[in-house]
Amino acid sequence: MSETMDRLAGAATLEEVQRIVRTTARSSLAAHGATLVLLDGDLCYYADEDSMSPLWKGQRFPAVNCISGWAMLNRQTVAIKDIRVDSRIPQEAYRPTFVRSLLMVPILRPEPLGAIGCYWAVPHVATPAETATLEALAEAAGEALERFPEGLPARGFFN
């Protein structure tokens, strides 16, 4: 993970930060997909993804109606073994996807800036090591993202 932290610290563009975050999240957790979500006012903007099939890249959803928004609003990591039986999951958005399990970590600086999500196509219980890895990546991602405020969406919803 220290190599990733160095790469994030040296990233020259917002796009490079997004690429490092999405690819590291997916590969580090052996996930079937990963996404970087940025807070855009009262919306969650799915800025980038690395996934076995398309998910929500480029789309915006109300923060109060999506799990990345839940993680930001509650300022806590959420792990869900089976998304089909969790009331926090907007079933209509997930139904056409491969996603069955997820781990979503907020990026806090100190107010919510975004979230990083990892997805699995099978029931998966995130381990403490996976959670710690994604939380460390979120911390480093927050530091890196703050270097590019002009490229970030508005963050007013939580302030």
Number of C-alpha atoms within 10 A of each C-alpha: 11 8 8 15 19 11 16 25 16 12 18 13 15 19 15 14 22 22 19 18 28 23 17 19 27 22 14 14 21 14 22 20 26 29 28 29 30 27 28 21 16 17 24 27 25 23 21 23 27 23 19 14 11 11 21 17 15 11 13 18 17 15 21 15 14 18 23 34 26 21 24 25 16 12 16 15 21 18 21 21 17 18 19 16 11 11 9 15 18 14 14 8 12 15 12 9 13 18 21 19 22 26 27 28 29 30 31 18 15 8 16 23 26 29 30 28 27 30 27 25 16 15 15 17 15 19 12 9 10 17 18 14 16 27 20 16 25 25 16 19 27 22 17 23 24 14 15 14 10 9 12 16 17 15 17 14 14 12 7
